[in-house]
Amino acid sequence: MPELLKELQEKFGKSEGLRIFNTILPGIMGDFNKMLEKAGTNMLVTEEYRLEDGSGVIKVKGKKNANGEITVEAHFSS
């Protein structure tokens, strides 16, 4: 998810963007993967995760294909 890291670094600066990426993203992806596992094959799942300080939202979307492969995109918006 290099796009998300770049977006976070543009908003918060290089070190703070990396800190957010490394500390918050694992929890977000764990939660999102559970949602994908519950969804049907090829169903698009979308979710928004608001940062605790209210400074923005990480929007995640993805789907699981018939082979069980998962594709995910994530973007930040303020």
C-alpha positions as CSV (number, residue, x, y, z in Angstrom):
1,M,0.0,0.0,0.0
2,P,2.6,2.5,-1.0
3,E,-0.1,5.0,-2.2
4,L,-1.5,5.2,1.3
5,L,1.9,5.7,2.9
6,K,2.6,8.5,0.4
7,E,-0.8,10.2,1.1
8,L,-0.2,10.0,4.9
9,Q,3.3,11.4,4.6
10,E,2.1,14.3,2.4
11,K,-0.5,15.2,5.0
12,F,1.5,14.6,8.3
13,G,5.1,14.7,7.2
14,K,7.5,11.8,6.6
15,S,8.1,10.5,10.1
16,E,4.5,11.0,11.4
17,G,3.0,9.5,8.3
18,L,5.2,6.5,8.7
19,R,4.3,6.2,12.4
20,I,0.6,6.3,11.6
21,F,1.0,3.8,8.8
22,N,3.0,1.3,11.0
23,T,0.8,1.6,14.1
24,I,-2.8,2.1,12.9
25,L,-2.8,0.2,9.6
26,P,-2.3,-3.3,11.1
27,G,-5.4,-3.0,13.2
28,I,-7.4,-1.6,10.3
29,M,-6.3,-4.4,8.0
30,G,-7.0,-7.0,10.6
31,D,-10.6,-5.7,11.0
32,F,-11.0,-5.3,7.2
33,N,-9.8,-8.8,6.5
34,K,-12.4,-10.3,8.9
35,M,-15.1,-8.4,6.9
36,L,-13.7,-9.8,3.6
37,E,-13.7,-13.3,5.0
38,K,-17.4,-12.9,5.8
39,A,-18.3,-11.4,2.4
40,G,-19.2,-13.5,-0.6
41,T,-16.8,-14.2,-3.4
42,N,-16.3,-11.2,-5.7
43,M,-18.3,-8.9,-3.4
44,L,-16.8,-5.4,-3.1
45,V,-16.4,-4.5,0.6
46,T,-15.8,-0.9,1.6
47,E,-15.1,0.6,5.0
48,E,-14.0,4.0,6.4
49,Y,-11.8,4.3,9.5
50,R,-11.6,7.7,11.1
51,L,-8.3,8.7,12.8
52,E,-8.8,9.2,16.5
53,D,-7.8,12.8,16.4
54,G,-10.4,13.5,13.7
55,S,-7.8,14.6,11.2
56,G,-8.9,12.3,8.4
57,V,-10.3,9.0,7.2
58,I,-8.7,5.9,5.8
59,K,-11.0,4.4,3.2
60,V,-10.4,0.8,2.4
61,K,-12.0,-1.3,-0.3
62,G,-11.4,-4.8,-1.5
63,K,-12.7,-8.2,-2.6
64,K,-11.9,-11.9,-2.5
65,N,-12.0,-13.9,-5.7
66,A,-13.0,-17.5,-6.3
67,N,-9.4,-18.6,-5.7
68,G,-9.4,-16.9,-2.3
69,E,-7.0,-14.2,-3.5
70,I,-7.7,-10.8,-1.8
71,T,-7.2,-7.4,-3.5
72,V,-7.3,-4.3,-1.3
73,E,-6.9,-0.5,-1.9
74,A,-6.6,2.1,0.8
75,H,-6.6,5.9,0.6
76,F,-6.5,8.8,3.0
77,S,-8.7,11.8,2.9
78,S,-8.9,14.7,5.3
